Amino acid sequence: MTCLCYRPQTGKVRLLSSFTLLHFVCLASLLLLVLSKLQICAAEQSYFEQANRLYEQGKYSEAVSLYESMLKAGRYSVGVLFNLGNSYFKMGDLGRAIYNYRRAATLAPRDPDIQANLRFARDHVSGSASVQPKVWERAVDYFTENELSSGAAIFFWIWLVILCVVRWKPELQPSLRAYSRMSGVLFIATVCLLALGCAEAKEQIVTVIVKQGLVHLGPLQESQAAFNVADGTELRVEARRDEWLQVSDRSNRTGWIDSSQVR
């Protein structure tokens, strides 16, 4: 009689064990990552609430320190920027208040509170040297870059789907002609606004953050003074040379200002 003996498939068992161990390590790593993210979010929320309490207590400089630390940690949010602008305004620092209101407006351009506080702060700037946005700049600033790019993609695909349907069933062309034209026009309009937004991004606007900014005729401290600008004045950057910026104001006066005096 012949006895058949089956050897245990130890290789497969080891492979299965390694595969299970790999899954366990991945799940454990994912769990630790999620827990660390939750702890970071909880800590950031605690900092935000603590800064808000300091603001309500009138401790604006301490609130500013906490808000700024959150920004340095990468926590760019509408709430942090908006409250930071409010804190600077309460401290009488119009330049930094306007600067942070503008940063908040880039994330939420249609927020009524941001726009109201930005106008209110600008009204407190002495003189009228700040540059005014052009009509097309106001149209572009009404939307965020993500909104324009997403809108362009959506209108393009709607337009493309309609064209494919018309090619597939020509008898639907009369009923879909209006939708095709509308989606095409909206696609072109959003692309144009996106292009204008890219062009606007190249035109930098800086805000004076010192009580009395001095604009020189040349990029040197020894250069003759051209004109003075008040705290909070917004200037358009024309050129840059080392630590100096060539700027222009609403009256198209040009000159050079030390970059440490603006944001």
C-alpha positions in Angstrom: 0.0 0.0 0.0 1.3 3.4 -1.0 0.8 6.2 1.5 0.4 9.7 0.1 1.7 12.5 2.2 0.8 16.1 1.5 3.3 18.7 2.5 1.9 21.9 4.1 2.0 24.9 1.8 4.1 27.0 4.1 5.0 29.5 1.4 1.3 30.5 1.0 0.8 30.7 4.7 3.7 33.1 5.0 2.5 35.1 2.1 -1.0 35.4 3.6 0.5 36.4 7.0 2.6 39.1 5.3 -0.4 40.3 3.3 -2.5 40.6 6.5 0.3 42.3 8.4 0.6 44.8 5.5 -3.1 45.6 5.7 -2.8 46.1 9.4 0.1 48.5 9.1 -1.7 50.5 6.4 -4.9 50.7 8.5 -2.9 51.7 11.6 -1.0 54.4 9.7 -4.2 55.7 8.2 -5.8 55.8 11.7 -2.9 57.6 13.2 -2.9 60.1 10.3 -6.6 60.8 10.8 -6.2 61.2 14.6 -3.3 63.6 14.1 -5.3 65.6 11.7 -8.2 65.8 14.1 -5.9 66.9 16.9 -4.4 69.6 14.7 -7.9 70.8 13.7 -8.9 70.8 17.4 -5.8 72.8 18.4 -6.3 75.3 15.5 -10.0 75.7 16.5 -8.9 76.3 20.1 -6.4 78.9 19.0 -9.1 80.6 16.9 -11.6 80.7 19.7 -8.9 81.9 22.1 -8.0 84.7 19.7 -11.7 85.6 19.4 -12.0 85.9 23.1 -9.0 88.1 23.3 -10.5 90.3 20.7 -13.8 90.6 22.6 -11.9 91.5 25.7 -10.2 94.3 23.9 -6.7 92.7 23.9 -6.2 93.3 20.2 -2.4 93.0 20.1 -2.6 89.5 21.8 -5.3 88.5 19.4 -3.2 89.6 16.4 -0.3 87.4 17.6 -2.6 84.4 17.7 -4.1 85.1 14.3 -0.7 85.7 12.7 0.6 82.4 14.2 -2.3 80.6 12.6 -1.4 82.1 9.2 2.2 81.2 9.6 1.1 77.6 10.3 -0.7 77.7 6.9 -4.3 78.2 8.3 -5.4 80.7 5.6 -9.2 81.0 6.1 -11.7 83.8 5.7 -12.4 83.9 9.4 -8.8 84.3 10.4 -8.0 87.0 7.9 -11.2 88.9 8.5 -10.8 88.9 12.3 -7.1 89.8 11.9 -8.2 92.8 9.8 -10.7 93.8 12.5 -8.0 93.5 15.2 -5.6 95.7 13.3 -8.4 98.2 12.6 -9.2 98.4 16.4 -5.5 99.1 16.9 -5.6 102.0 14.5 -3.4 100.1 12.0 -5.3 100.9 8.8 -2.7 99.6 6.4 -2.6 96.1 7.8 -6.3 96.1 8.3 -7.0 96.9 4.6 -4.3 94.4 3.6 -6.0 91.5 5.5 -9.5 92.5 4.4 -8.3 92.3 0.8 -6.8 88.9 1.4 -10.0 87.7 2.9 -11.9 89.1 -0.1 -9.9 87.0 -2.4 -11.3 83.9 -0.7 -14.8 85.3 -0.3 -15.3 88.1 -2.8 -19.0 88.5 -2.3 -19.1 88.4 1.5 -21.0 91.5 2.6 -19.2 91.9 5.9 -15.8 91.8 4.3 -16.8 94.4 1.7 -18.5 96.6 4.3 -15.5 96.6 6.6 -13.1 97.1 3.7 -15.0 100.2 2.5 -15.2 101.5 6.1 -11.5 101.1 6.6 -10.7 102.8 3.2 -13.0 105.7 4.2 -10.7 106.4 7.2 -7.6 106.7 5.0 -6.6 110.4 4.8 -6.3 111.8 1.3 -7.5 110.2 -1.9 -4.3 108.8 -3.4 -5.4 105.1 -3.4 -5.7 103.6 -6.9 -9.2 102.6 -8.0 -10.0 99.3 -9.6 -10.9 99.3 -13.2 -14.3 98.1 -14.4 -13.0 94.8 -15.7 -11.1 94.3 -12.4 -14.3 94.6 -10.5 -16.0 92.1 -12.7 -13.1 89.6 -12.2 -12.9 90.2 -8.5 -16.6 89.3 -8.1 -15.6 85.6 -8.6 -12.8 83.4 -7.3 -10.3 81.8 -9.6 -11.7 78.3 -8.7 -15.2 79.5 -9.5 -14.2 80.7 -12.9 -12.1 77.7 -13.8 -14.9 75.3 -12.6 -17.5 77.3 -14.5 -15.5 77.2 -17.7 -15.1 73.4 -17.4 -18.8 72.9 -16.8 -20.0 75.1 -19.7 -17.4 73.5 -22.0 -18.7 70.0 -21.3 -22.3 71.0 -21.6 -21.5 72.5 -24.9 -19.6 69.4 -26.0 -22.4 67.1 -25.0 -25.0 69.1 -26.8 -22.9 69.0 -30.0 -22.5 65.3 -29.7 -26.2 64.8 -29.2 -27.0 66.9 -32.3 -24.5 64.9 -34.4 -26.1 61.7 -33.1 -29.7 62.8 -33.6 -29.8 65.8 -36.1 -33.6 66.1 -35.6 -32.9 67.5 -32.1 -30.9 70.4 -33.5 -33.7 73.0 -33.6 -34.7 72.4 -30.0 -31.1 72.4 -28.7 -29.8 75.3 -30.8 -30.5 77.9 -28.1 -28.9 75.8 -25.3 -25.8 75.2 -27.5 -25.4 78.9 -28.1 -25.9 79.8 -24.5 -23.4 77.2 -23.2 -20.9 78.3 -25.8 -21.3 82.0 -24.9 -21.0 81.3 -21.2 -17.9 79.1 -21.8 -16.2 81.9 -23.8 -17.2 84.5 -21.2 -15.8 82.6 -18.3 -12.6 81.8 -20.2 -12.2 85.6 -20.9 -12.8 86.4 -17.3 -10.2 83.8 -16.2 -7.7 85.3 -18.6 -8.4 88.8 -17.3 -7.9 87.4 -13.8 -4.5 86.0 -14.7 -3.6 89.4 -16.2 -4.8 91.2 -13.0 -2.7 88.9 -10.8 0.4 90.2 -12.6 -0.6 93.8 -11.6 0.3 93.9 -7.9 -1.4 96.3 -5.6 0.4 97.2 -2.3 -0.9 98.8 0.8 1.1 101.3 2.9 1.6 100.1 6.5 3.4 103.0 8.0 1.9 106.2 9.4 3.5 108.3 6.7 5.1 106.6 3.7 7.7 108.4 1.6 7.9 108.0 -2.1 11.2 109.0 -3.7 12.1 110.1 -7.2 14.7 107.2 -7.4 15.4 103.9 -5.7 17.7 105.3 -3.1 17.2 106.7 0.4 19.2 109.8 -0.7 16.8 110.5 -3.6 14.6 113.5 -3.4 11.1 113.0 -2.0 8.4 112.9 -4.6 5.3 112.8 -2.4 4.0 111.3 0.8 1.3 108.7 1.2 -0.8 108.0 4.3 -1.3 104.8 6.2 -3.6 102.5 4.3 -3.0 104.0 0.8 -3.2 101.5 -2.0 -0.6 101.9 -4.8 -0.1 100.1 -8.0 3.4 98.5 -8.6 5.0 99.4 -11.9 8.5 97.9 -11.4 10.9 96.5 -8.8 14.6 97.0 -8.1 16.2 95.3 -5.2 14.3 96.4 -2.1 12.5 99.2 -3.9 9.2 99.3 -5.7 8.2 101.8 -8.3 4.6 102.7 -7.6 1.8 105.0 -8.9 -1.2 106.5 -7.2 -4.6 107.5 -8.3 -3.3 110.7 -9.8 -0.7 108.7 -11.8 2.1 110.2 -9.8 5.0 107.7 -9.8 8.0 107.2 -7.6 10.0 104.7 -5.6 9.1 103.4 -2.1 10.9 101.1 0.2 9.3 97.7 0.2 9.4 97.6 4.0 6.8 100.3 4.1 4.1 98.3 2.2 2.4 95.0 2.1 
